[in-house]
Amino acid sequence: MTKDELSAYVTLTATATLTIILLSMVGVLLAGLFNPIVDNTKIFEAVTPAFQTIVGGFIGLITGIKIGTNDDK
């Protein structure tokens, strides 16, 4: 496996993982918003930092991989 193939594989895996996580978080958010027992303000307090951390981490990972592959050329 060449370095470019490995980079593409890691990028696609990270992107697929990010997609699954974000869809799960949106599903839980919607389930909580429409549940009359749950206080909606508490949902946003709990989900927002986790959402930002996950998205930021994956964007940093994908950017780092992209910079690393362009560094050799």
QUIBEL-V574926 format. One record per pair of residues at least 6 apart in sequence whose ideal C-beta (glycine too) atoms are under 6 Angstrom apart, sorted by sequence separation. I is the first residue (numbers start at 1). J is the second residue. D is the distance in Angstrom with one decimal. If there is no record, write none. Layout:
i-><I | I>
j-><J | J>
d-><D | D>
This chain:
i-><32 | 33 | 32 | 29 | 25 | 21 | 18 | 14 | 14 | 14 | 11 | 11 | 10 | 7 | 7>
j-><38 | 40 | 43 | 47 | 51 | 54 | 58 | 58 | 61 | 62 | 62 | 65 | 65 | 65 | 69>
d-><4.8 | 5.9 | 4.5 | 5.6 | 5.9 | 5.7 | 4.4 | 5.7 | 5.4 | 5.8 | 5.8 | 5.5 | 5.8 | 5.5 | 4.6>
